[in-house]
Amino acid sequence: MSKSLRAFLLLTASLLITACDENSSNQSAQEDQTQSIIGFYQPQAKVFKKTMAGGYLAGQHAQLMGDWKTAGLYFEDVLQYTPDDLNIQSRVMALSLGSGHYEQAVKLANIIVDSKKNESLAFLIVALDDFRQGKYKESENRIQSIKQDGLGSAIMPLIEAWSEAAQGKINLNTLKNSPSFLYQAVLIADHINDTASIKKLAKSYNFTHTPTPISGLEDVADVFAKHGETEQAKEIYTTLRNAVPGSTERLNEKIKKLTNSEPIETESMTPQEGLAKALLDTAHLLSNGYEESAILFTHMSRFLDPQKTDTLELLAQFSADNKQYESAIDYLTKIDHGEDNSSQALTTRQIALLLEMDNKHDEAIRVLESLVETNQNVDAQIQIGDIYRQMENFKDALKAYDKAVKMLGGDVPQDKWQLLFSRGIANERTKNWEQAEQDLSQALTYEPDQPYILNYLGYTWADQGKNLDKAAEMLEKAARLKPDDGAIIDSLGWVYYRMEKFETAVDMLEKAIERQPYEYEINDHLGDAYWQVGRKKEARFQWRRAISFTKDPEIIAKIEDKIENGITKSEVAKSSSANPVNANALVKND
């Protein structure tokens, strides 16, 4: 992306967040003060709604928490007190757009435009509404009123080009002049079936240097293939195949067709679909650091193309990031998968994950069990085990993992190494050590450089006082792979302790506690090591710290006994009864 366009988009972010308030500097100061108050005092919403000030405060807080829908409702209450306040109207307009209440956003945008207030967001919403209805000339005229600032520079060329294309006009000059817009120029040329322009674009289109979203590269390649630029298309397909997980089979089929001189038939995008995709790409650009603006651009995209899967998934991601799990699930359930069972299954698993994040574990398990029953989906069965494991219900986790292995025919393939790791943990925690060792060892055979497998197996051996040399070798390797991971450094310190290399153990455990100072296991281990090198006051201090970080009465009793009586060298070989730090949170099954 060009530096100038990047600057324009960053300016757009600030314009959208404040809804272009004429008094934005004063309002910003007021909002900062309001947010500082909210940090200390957060009355119930039902109290806020009774007054204008209360509604304003509640709306501010809701937006701060990422709950745009609730924020919009509160500011609508404020609007009842000041129905002609254009600044409040602007705020409600932006919140309505950002929560999917498009009719309300359009209504307020028209009021603001009619008031002659020069607000870019309002003009843009009205222009997009015209565009959505096929009033392309009106939309093209409307955008002339948008300020030539970040918003205008980023959006005007796209709306203008697609509006002209929809009216049968061929004018790609505006887009051709900016490398960032070449991608859209290809799509527009395809819409108007301008093969000559596509061939020219194919010659100048360096996809490794031209800013194009990953999701758009395949669209570009499809257009090139459709219009006879097969070599350029094959090059893009090949690059994507190696870079995008899950795309190999689909892209191989396209490459095969081109190699055999078979056509790749794709439908051209409609103007609404094309502009919606451009807005979505802008949202992706802004999503890292300018989330509020990204949310607005994503909703603009959905306003034009309501059923696009990528848009609904991004809105679900924004909601999940703000812990609005019900909203995220609602977006995902709106996706139309047609007859694509694998895509439907993936979305169902995402919904189950959101339910789990919302602490609705039983409901998440029911959703996954239904998927397993109807679709024999192994990944869903593994996910059931993961939920039980995160709940520390290792007995049921083990049953779920065993069923997953059975569904695989009893032979776990290499790409399912996480299943072996997870089942190894469940077996170890249910004291099925021989089976645990077998699972972990097989997982390590598949992934010999996986630091968390090395850590879990190495630590468990160390804690049992067996295979200490091999355990030390494995943990040293894990520490090289993850030098900043306190859990792994702790495990390495613990194996040195078991080997009675107490001074070395102290050095390692001190490094571990620098990285994770609030883990009871690391404090406990460091206390043991201090005791063995004669630093008894420091040992008791670390043991007392360890007690402050756990609520387990059995663990507390054992540590209190050490504080009272100390430990002898003969006790070095005894198990600590602890597990690898954070081990239960380390396995992620995709």
N, C-alpha and C positions, 0 to 999 in steps of 0.2 A: 504494500500500500504506500502511496506517495506520502511524503511528510506533510504536505499541505492538506491532503484529505484527512490524514490522521488528526491533525490539529483541529480541522473543522468538526470532526466527529466528537472529539473531546469537548469542544465548546458546546456541541449539541447536547451532551450529557447534562451540563449545568443548566442549559435552557429548559430541558424537559423536566428536570427535577423541581425547579422553581415555578414551572408553568408560565415562564416569562412574565412574572409579576413586575409591574412598573416600579413598585417600591421594594424590590427584592432585597436590597441591602438592609433596609430597616426590618423587613420581615425575617431575614436570616438571623439578625441579632435577637429578635424576639423569640424565634424558634430555638436558638441555642439556649436562651434563658429558660424557655419552657421545658426543653429536654433535660436540663440540669435539675429542674424542680421534680420532674417525673422520676428521675433517678432515686429520689428520696421518698417520694410520696405517690402512690399509685392507688387512688380510691377505686371502688367498684364502678363498672361502667354505668349501672343503673342510676348512680348518683350524678355522674357526669352529664347525662342526657337532659337534666332538668334546667340547665342554664347554658347560655351561649358560651361562656368561658369554659364551663365543664366539657361541653361538646368539643370545643376546639382542642383542649388538652387531651381528651380521650382520643380524638382523631389523630393528633400528633403522635401519641404513644402507639396507637395501632399501626400507623404507617411505619414507625420506627421498628416495630416488631415484624414488619413484612406482611401484615394483614391488611391489604389494600381494600378488601371488601368491607370490613368493619370500619376502617378509616373513612371510606366514602359515605357510609351510613351516618357516621357522626357529623361529618361536614355538611351533609344534607340537612341535618338538624340545625346546624349553625346557619345555614342558608335561609331557614325559616325566619330567623331573627333579622337577617339583612338580605332580603331577596334581590336587591339591586346592586349588591356589592360585587363588582366584576372580579376582584381578587379572589373572593371566596368561590365565585362561579368558576374561575380558572382552576382553582384547586380541586373542586368537585369534578370538573371535566376531566382532569388528568387522572384522578383516582378512579373515575368511572371507566375510563379507557383501560387503566391498568388492572381492573378487576373483571373485565369482560362485559361490562354494562354499556355496550356500544350505542344503543339507542339514546340513552341518557347523555353520553359523551357528545354525540352528534347534535342533540337538541341544544345543549349548552354552548357548543362550539358555534352554532348558527347565531345564538344570541350575542355572543362575544364579537363575532364578525360583523353583525348588524350594528353593534355599538360603535364601530369604527376603531375599536381598540386594536392596535397593531401587535397582535400576538401570533407568533409563528405557528405554535401548536394548534391553535383553533383553526387557522387557515388550512393547515395540513389535514386535519381531521375532516373538514368540509370537502377539501379537494379529493381525499380518498373516498369519501362517501359518493361523490359524483362519479369517480372512476369505477367504483364497485357497481354502480347502477348503469354503467355503459355510457355515461355522459362525458365522453373523453374530451371534447372541446371545452366544456365548462370546467373540467378539472385542470386542463392545460392553462386556461385563462386564470383560474383561481390561484395557481401557484405563483403567478407573477406578483402576487401581493405578499408572498413570503419574503422575509428579510434575506438579504444576500450575506448571511452569516453561516455558522456551522450547519444549521438545519437546512437552509436553502441550498448550500453548496453540495451537501451530501445527498439530498433527496430530489431536488428539482431536475437534474439531468435524467434521472431514472424515470420520473413521472412523465416528463416531456417526451422522452424517447418512446416509451410504451404507449403513450396517448397518440402520438403520431403514427406509430405502427398499427394501432387499432383502427385508425382512420385511413389506413392504406397508404400512408406516406412513408417514404424511405429516407430516413435521415439519421445516420449513425455517427455523424461527425462529432457530436458532443461526447459520445461515449468513446469513440476511437482515440480522442485526444488524451485520455487518462488511462494508464495501464490498469488501474483498479476497476475500470468499468468494461474492460474487454470481454470479460466473461458474460456480462449482460448483453453486450453487442452481438455475441454469437447466438444467444437465445432469441434475440429480437430478429436477427437476420433469418433464423430458422422459421420463426412465426410468419414472416412475410415471404418465405420461400426464396430468399435472395441468395442463390447458390454462388453467384459471382463474389458477393461480399464475404461469404463463408470461406471460400477458397483463399481470398486475400488474407482474411483473419487467421486462417490455419497456418499460413506461411510466416506470419509475424507473431504467432501465439507461442511464446516460450512458457510452458506451463510450470516449469520449475522456478521461474522468476516472476511470472504474472500473478498477482495476488488473487487466488481463487480458493474458496472454501472446499474442503475435501468432498463434501456432499455435492458440490457443483462440478467437480472435475469429470465425474462420470457422465453428467448431462452434456458437458462440452464434447467429450469423446463420442457420445451417441450422435450428436449433431454432425460432427466431422465424418463419422462412419456413414451416416445417412446420406451425406452429400458427396461421398466418394473420396474423402481424405483419409484413406484406410491406414496408412502408415503412421500418421499422427495419432489416430484413434488407438491403434494397437500399442503405441508407446505409452499412452496415458493409461490404458487398461492394465498393461504389464506393471507399471509403477504402482498403481492402486492395489493390484492383487497382492503385492508384497508388503503393502503398508496398512491395509484395512482388514482387520480380523473379520472372518466370516464371509469374505467376498470372493474367495478363491473359485468356488464352483461356478458362480454366476459369471464372473469375468473370464474364466477359462472358456466358457461356452461362447461368449462374444468373440474372443480372440480366435476360436476355432472357426466360427462363421466367417469372419473376415479372411482368414487364411484360405478357406474354401470358396471365397468370392460369393458368399451368401449375404443377402441384405440384412441389416439390423433395422427393424421397423420400430420407430418411436413416434409418439404423437407430439406435435409442437405444443409448446405452452400457450395458454390463453394469456391475454394481457394481464388479467387479474392474477393468474398463477405466477407469471413472470415477475410482476412487481411485488407480489407477496414474498416470493423467494428472495428478492433483493433486500426487502425489509428484514427478513429473517436473518440473512447473512450479516446485515448491520447489527442486529441484536447479538449475534454470536461474537462479533468484534468487540462489542461493549460489555459483554457479560463478565469479563475479568476486570473488576474494579469499578464499573459503572452500572451496577445491577438495576437500579431503578429505571434508567434510560433504556437498558436492554429489555426490561419487562414491557415498557411502552412500545418499543419497536416490534416486539414479538406479538403483542396484541394487535398492532396495526396490520401485521402479516395475517393474523387469523381473521381479522375483520374482512379482508379481501378473499381469503381462501380458508374457510372455516374448518375443513376436514383434513387438512394436511397433517400427516403423522409427525413429521419433524417439529412442527410448531407446537403441537399438543405435548410432545415429549419435553420440549424445552420449557414450556410453561409448568409442567409437572416438576421439572428439576428445580425451577425457581421456587415453587411452593415448598418442595421438600427442604431446600436449603434454609428456608425461613420457618421450618417446623410446622408448616401448614399442610399436614399429612392428608387430611380429608380432601382438601382442595386438590392436592397432587393426584390422589386416587381418582377424583372426579374427572380430571383431564385425561388420565390414562384410559378410563372406561369409555371415553368418547371416541377412541381410535377405532376405525373400521378396518379390520384385517382381511376382510373378504374370506377367501379360502386358504389363506396362508396360516396354517396351523402352527408352524414353528414361531412365527412372529407373534401370534396370539399367546402362545405358551410363554414366550419371553416377557411379554407385558404382564401376564398373570403373575409371574415370579416377581416382577418389579412391584406389583401391588402388594404381594405378600411381604416383601421387604419393607415397604412403607408401613404396613400394619404392625410389623415387628418393631420398627422404629418408634411407632406410636404406642408401644407397650401392649398391643393387642395380640399377644402371642397365640392364644387359642384360635382366634379368628384367622390369623396368618396360616396356622397349621391346617385348618379346615380348607382354606383356599387351595393350598398345595396338595392336600390329600385328594381333593376333587380332580385336580389336574393329573395326578398320578393315575387315578382310577380311569379317567377318560382318555388319557393320552400316553400312558406308560412312560412318563417323562422322568428319566433318571435324575436329571439336574434338580427337578422339584423334590424328589425323594431325598437327595443329598441335602437340600436346603432345609427340609424338615429336621434332619439330624443336626444341622447347624443351629437351628433355633433352640432345640433342646440343650445343645452343648453350651450356648450362650447363657441359658437359664441355669446351667450347672446341673441339669438333669441328665447325667451321663449314662444312666441305665437305659432310658428311652432313646437317647442319642445313639447309643450302640445298636439298639434294635433297628433304628432307621437306617443307619449306615450298612448294617448287615443286609437289610432288604435291598438297598441300592446295589450292593455287590452281587446279590442274587439276580437282580434285574439285568446285570451286565454279564450274566452267565458264569459268575464265579471267578472271572479273570479280569482284573482291573487294568485297563490300558494305561499307557504312559501319560496321555493327556488328562487322566483323572487322578493324578498323583495326590491332589488335595484330599480326595476321598480317603486314601490310605493314611495320610497324615492325620486327618480328623478322626478316623476310626482308631488310629494308634493312640491318640490322646484319650479318647473315650475308654479304650481298653485299659490304659494305664491308670486312669482315674477310678475305674471299677476293679482294680487290682488283678486284671487279667494280663499279667506282665509278659508272659511268653508270647501271647498273640500281639500285644502292643509292640514288643521288640521286632516281631516279624513284619508288622505293618510299617513301622517307622523305617526299618532297614530297606524294605522294598521301595518305599517312597524315596529314600535317599539314593537308591540305585537309579531311579528314574531322574532325580534332580540332585546330583552330587554337590552342586554349589548353592543349594537352597539354605540360607543361613538359619532359618527358623527350625528346619528339620534337624540340622546339625546341632542346634542349641538344645532342642527338646530331648533328643536321644543322648547327647553328650552329658547334659545335666542329670538325666535320670540315671545313667550309668554312674556318674560321680556320686550322686546321692545314695546309691546302693553300695558304693564302695567297690565296684567291679569295672574291669576294662579301663582302669584309670589312665593308662598311657594313651590308649586309643581315644578315650573321651577328651583328654587334653588336646590331642592332635585335632580332633573335630572342632572343639570350641575355639582353639587358636585360629582355625580357618574361618569359622563364623565371625570371629572378632575382626579379622582382616576385611571380611566382606561388609560388616556393619560396625565400623569403629565407634560410632556415636550412639549405639544402642546399649542403654544401661543394663537391660535384662541379660543380654549376651555377655557383656563384660562381667556381670555378677556371676553368671554360670562359670566363666573361666576362672574367676577368683575362687569359686567354691571347689572346683576340681583341684586347684593348687592346694587348697586347705586340706582336702581329702588325702592328697599326696604328702601332707605334712611339710609343704613348702610355705610356711606361715608368713614369712616376710614378703614373699612374692604375692601371696594371697592378699595381704594387707594393701599392697600397692594397687592391685587390680580392683579390690572392693572399694577402695577410696575413689578410684576413677568411676566406678559404677554409681556410687552414691552422688557424685557430682552431676551425673546425668539424670538420675531418678531418685531425688532425695526423700521422697515420701512413700516409698515402697517398704512395707514392714520386713519383707524377706531380706532385702539388701542391708537394712539396718541391723537385723538379727545376725546375718552372716558376718558383717563387719565387726560386730560385738564379739562374736566367737573368735575371730582372727586376732583382734586386739588382746583378748584374754591370753591366747597362746603365746603372744610375744611379750607378755608381762605388762601390758598397758591396761590395767584392771579398772581404773577409774573411767577411762574412755570406753571400755567395754560395757560397763554398767550404764553409762550415758546412752550408748547406742541401743542397748536393750530397752531402756525406758522409752526412747524414741520409737522403737519398733512397736511397743505396746500401744502407743498413741495412734498408730496407723492401722490397727486391726480391731475388730469387735468379736473375733472368734474366741470363746472362753477357753477352749482347750489349748490354743496357741498361747494365749495370755498366761495361762497357768504354767506352761512349760518355760516361758521366758522369765516369769517371776521367780521360778525356782532357780534359774541361772543367776538372776540378780542377787538372790539370797545366798546361794551356795557356790556359785562359779561353776566351772567345768574342768574336768581332768583331761589329760592327754589321751587317756584310754577311750574317752567318749567321742573322739574325732571320727571314729568309724561308724557312729550311729547316724541314722537317717535324720535329716532336719524336719521331716514331715511337711516340707514345703514343696511347691511345684515351681517349674520355671516361671520367672516373673512374666506376667502378661501372656503366658502361653495360650490361654483359652481365647485370647483375642487376636491371635496371629494368623489364623487360617482363614483365607478368603476364597470361597468357591465361586467362580464366575458362572 
